[in-house]
């Protein structure tokens, strides 16, 4: 079934609503205001539109008076709430293995955000949260997602470890105690990415009670869940193909792509709005996907890749790529 735009598994929103309720925010009223039924919130398989999630979370933060609510919600979320994902991490052999497993199945949680893992980094290993289309993740979601990943992985190796350092794009909160509780003293704000860095000893640390047989069963189950998730809308694929042809020639404007698809710009915008995407988001996503594909082939220079995705100025492409994934094109190519 085609997707109607980016969607997020309900578990994180339930965590936010419950955390806000513990801080005297009216649960029923918040759900009603944002048109989410109690039954949907209780359904572990339900998925909510990303835009709806962002609005509700922002409201919860404001009404709770707790700027670090997303971090606290992730810390307070009971073990097992993420079901197959939690138990996949617990049955990995090491912290690093658990991180790799989490990365592979993160699409179950959010189909527009990725958890990248770099096990070859000098620090031992890096977890990086970024959008699949290279766009910016709302800070409230980045806070929650990175906290949930880090605290759950630390739990399965004993719970007495912290990242060597954590980078967050957001500005520093006034207090910051919740961030230090989740990440330790090494959290730094106003950075170019959302990432957690672990030393070699932590990355190699064994989990408490791994079960290789159960892990294999869980992986198969996770693969089944991923395969059952909605596919990309056919309209998105048609637009991506038109952009792939047009970008090398500087044709990324809405009016030109609409003409190539034999429709009007207004109709195309209306169709995109109906499935929860904007023109800018789709162009950015397509550029990032194509840039990675060209860089991976290694036959083209970085400057040539930039031209193929619509950047005549190499420095503009460089800055855009860093904004998309937190790495320069050259660094990305060297690690993939």
Secondary structure, 3 states (H helix, E strand, C coil): CECCCCEEECHHHHHHHHHHHCCCCCHHHHHHHCCCCHHHHHCCCCEEEHHHHHHHHHHHHHHHCCCCHHHHHHHHCCCCCCCHHHHHHHCCCEHHHHHHHHHHHHHHCECCEEEEEECCCCCCEEEEEEECCCCCCCHHHHHHHHHHHHHHHHHHCCCCCCCCEEECCCCCCCCCHHHHHHHCCCEECCCCCEEEEECHHHHHCECCCCCHHHHHHHHHHHHHHHHHCCECCHHHHHHHHHHHHHHHHCCCCHHHHHHHCCCCHHHHHHHHHHCCCCHHHHHHHHHHHHHHHHHHHCCCCHHHHHHHCCCCCHHHHHHHHHHHHCCCHHHHHHCC
